[in-house]
Amino acid sequence: MPRRAVGGVTAIDGVVFSGASDGGMRAFDSATGKIVWEFNTNREFPTVNGVKASGGSIDGAGPVVVNGMVFFNSGYTFGRGGNVLLAFALE
C-alpha cells in the first residue's frame, strides 16, 4: 500500500507529525517540509504483558506530545490492522 497521509496531524514548535496508511509516522520540519524523523510501525512489537501486538495504518487522531514524549496508536480497521500504542521520548 503506498503512503497516504490520512491521519490527523500534530504541530509543535518547528515540527509537524503526520501518520500514514503505510504505517509510517513522520516528523517534518515546519519551515522546510523535510523529514527530520520517521518510524515504521508496520511490524510486530514486543509487549510488557506478552500479548501479540502489531502496528499498521495510522489514520486516526494525531499524536499527543507532552513533556518531551510523543504518543500515538497504530493499526486501524481501514488499511493495515493492528493494535499498538507507542511512546517515544527525546534523546
C-alpha positions as CSV (number, residue, x, y, z in Angstrom):
1,M,0.0,0.0,0.0
2,P,1.5,3.4,-0.9
3,R,2.0,6.1,1.6
4,R,-1.0,8.3,2.1
5,A,-1.1,10.9,4.9
6,V,-4.6,10.1,6.2
7,G,-4.4,10.6,10.0
8,G,-4.7,13.8,12.0
9,V,-1.5,15.9,12.3
10,T,0.0,17.4,15.3
11,A,2.2,20.6,15.3
12,I,4.6,21.7,17.9
13,D,7.2,24.4,17.7
14,G,9.1,23.8,14.4
15,V,7.8,20.2,13.8
16,V,4.7,18.7,12.3
17,F,3.9,15.0,13.0
18,S,1.9,13.0,10.4
19,G,0.9,9.4,10.3
20,A,0.1,7.5,7.1
21,S,-1.7,4.5,5.7
22,D,1.7,2.6,5.2
23,G,2.3,2.6,9.0
24,G,4.9,5.4,8.9
25,M,4.9,8.2,11.4
26,R,7.0,11.1,10.2
27,A,8.1,14.4,11.7
28,F,8.6,17.3,9.2
29,D,10.5,20.5,9.7
30,S,7.7,23.1,9.6
31,A,9.8,25.6,7.8
32,T,11.3,23.4,5.1
33,G,9.0,20.4,4.9
34,K,11.9,18.0,5.1
35,I,11.6,14.8,7.1
36,V,13.5,15.1,10.4
37,W,12.4,11.8,12.0
38,E,10.4,8.7,10.9
39,F,9.4,5.4,12.4
40,N,7.8,2.4,10.6
41,T,5.1,0.9,12.8
42,N,4.1,-1.8,10.2
43,R,5.6,-4.7,12.2
44,E,5.2,-6.8,15.3
45,F,6.2,-5.3,18.7
46,P,7.3,-7.0,22.0
47,T,4.9,-6.1,24.8
48,V,5.1,-5.8,28.6
49,N,2.3,-8.4,29.1
50,G,3.4,-10.8,26.3
51,V,0.2,-10.4,24.2
52,K,0.9,-10.3,20.5
53,A,0.8,-6.8,19.1
54,S,1.4,-5.3,15.7
55,G,1.3,-1.9,14.1
56,G,-0.4,-0.9,10.9
57,S,-2.1,2.0,9.3
58,I,-2.1,5.3,11.2
59,D,-5.3,7.0,10.2
60,G,-6.9,8.3,13.4
61,A,-6.2,11.2,15.7
62,G,-2.9,13.0,15.6
63,P,-0.1,12.2,18.0
64,V,-0.1,13.5,21.6
65,V,3.0,15.4,22.5
66,V,3.6,16.2,26.2
67,N,6.6,16.6,28.5
68,G,9.1,15.7,25.8
69,M,7.2,12.5,24.7
70,V,5.2,11.6,21.7
71,F,2.3,9.1,21.9
72,F,0.3,7.6,19.1
73,N,-1.5,4.4,18.2
74,S,-1.0,2.3,15.1
75,G,-3.3,-0.2,13.5
76,Y,-6.8,0.6,12.3
77,T,-9.7,-1.2,10.6
78,F,-9.0,0.6,7.4
79,G,-5.8,-0.3,5.7
80,R,-3.4,-2.4,7.8
81,G,-4.9,-3.6,11.0
82,G,-3.0,-3.6,14.3
83,N,-3.3,-2.8,18.0
84,V,-0.4,-0.8,19.5
85,L,0.1,2.4,21.5
86,L,3.6,3.7,21.0
87,A,5.5,6.1,23.2
88,F,8.8,7.9,22.2
89,A,11.0,10.1,24.4
90,L,13.5,12.7,23.3
91,E,17.1,11.5,23.4
